[in-house]
């Protein structure tokens, strides 16, 4: 017996699924809502934190690379304009 047959038999019997619809596994949010002692709000906070971590994992490396490239560029430009001194030629 596969999962579709089991789901259709359960639907015909009038059973209600604990998470989503039949044939779907539980999602992280629904597990937090069911088993969290603090209620459903914790699941939303965790989703927000994960989204924030995703955004920061992209933005921070880009900003850091731009900062370091600026430093390298300034050092190269300064090296091109370096003056040897008044008593040496070249």
C-alpha positions in Angstrom: 0.0 0.0 0.0 1.4 3.4 -0.9 0.9 6.8 0.8 -1.8 7.9 -1.7 -4.0 4.9 -0.9 -3.6 5.4 2.8 -4.4 9.1 2.4 -7.5 8.5 0.4 -8.7 5.8 2.8 -8.2 8.2 5.7 -10.1 11.0 3.9 -13.0 8.7 3.2 -13.1 7.7 6.9 -13.4 11.4 7.8 -10.0 11.7 9.5 -8.4 15.1 9.8 -4.7 15.4 9.2 -2.6 16.9 12.0 -0.4 18.9 9.7 -1.5 20.5 6.4 -3.2 18.1 4.1 -2.8 14.4 3.6 0.5 13.3 1.9 2.5 16.3 3.3 5.0 16.0 6.0 5.0 18.4 9.0 6.7 21.7 8.4 9.0 23.3 10.9 6.5 26.1 11.6 3.7 23.7 12.3 5.8 21.6 14.6 6.8 24.7 16.6 3.1 25.7 16.9 2.1 22.3 18.1 4.8 21.5 20.6 6.0 25.0 21.8 5.0 25.8 25.3 4.9 29.5 24.4 2.4 29.1 21.6 2.3 29.9 17.9 4.2 33.2 18.1 7.5 31.4 18.6 7.3 29.8 15.2 6.9 33.2 13.6 9.8 34.6 15.5 12.0 31.7 14.4 10.9 32.2 10.8 11.8 35.9 11.0 15.2 35.1 12.5 16.0 32.5 9.8 15.0 35.1 7.1 17.2 37.7 8.7 20.1 35.2 8.8 19.6 34.5 5.1 19.7 38.1 4.2 22.7 38.9 6.4 24.6 35.8 5.0 24.4 37.5 1.5 24.8 41.2 2.4 27.7 41.0 4.9 30.2 39.2 2.6 29.4 41.7 -0.2 29.9 44.7 2.0 33.1 43.3 3.5 34.5 42.6 0.0 33.7 46.1 -1.2 35.4 47.5 1.9 38.6 45.5 1.4 38.7 46.2 -2.3 38.5 49.9 -1.5 41.4 49.6 0.9 43.5 47.7 -1.7 42.7 50.3 -4.4 43.7 53.2 -2.2 47.0 51.5 -1.3 47.8 50.8 -5.0 47.0 54.4 -5.9 49.2 55.7 -3.1 52.1 53.4 -4.2 51.9 54.9 -7.7 52.3 58.4 -6.4 55.0 57.6 -3.8 57.9 60.1 -3.9 61.4 58.7 -3.6 63.0 61.7 -1.9 64.8 64.9 -2.5 68.4 63.5 -2.6 67.8 60.5 -4.8 66.8 60.2 -8.5 64.3 57.7 -9.9 
